Amino acid sequence: MQKKKPGGPRHDSRIRRTGRAPAAGSKPRQAAGAAAGSHRSQTTLKASAYQECFDAIVAIWRDEGGNTLDDIALMATINSVLANRFPQYFWTGFYRVCGERLVVGPYIGTVGCLQIEFGKGVCGTAAAQGETLIVADVNQFPGHIACDAASRSEIVVPVPGPEGELIAVLDIDSDQLDAFDETDRVGLERIVGLFGKASA
């Protein structure tokens, strides 16, 4: 859905300089190589950040009661850890499966949609398909539900329960275009996998 940008640390994307002057005609190759290196570095930093979030969520959950807690407590913890770690997150929250619709659960950001039908918008489509959806530009997604015009891109991750059943979706929006990639998908799918393990 669409929502508010929390603060958080920014990753250092500067490129290390070699100190050598480029040879004639070699600038484009070096620039391309530097860009590729920077992209790899950013990907590594993001993957490390997701690992840190995963470890923090597991530690908090275990310290605060583990299996004695319900899904809402875990959802709220995940929201807090993620929203405070990634500055590009504009809205972070869960939509819980309630019958034939999704109903808003814990979230951080501006007011989101309260309910979404299966198959509608990015959240409803991800829920109906049972697959993570990454949308680089929400305005290009057919049937996108605009809760906040500031949202530009979105990732929605289905949340499986202990029997593999769909219990919710994790919805994250950014006010930047194309803010999410496969590293986000892998990191977030691992985190929501905790619901099946936590509830077992």
Secondary structure, DSSP 4 states (H G I P E B T S, - for coil): --------PPP--PPPP--PPPPTT-HHHHHHHHHHHHHHHHHHHHHHHHHHHHHHHHHHHHHTTGGGS-HHHHHHHHHHHHHHH-TT-SEEEEEEEETTEEEEEEEESS---SEEETTSHHHHHHHHHTS-EEES-GGGSTT---S-TT--EEEEEEEE-TTS-EEEEEEEEESSTT---HHHHHHHHHHHTHHHHHH-
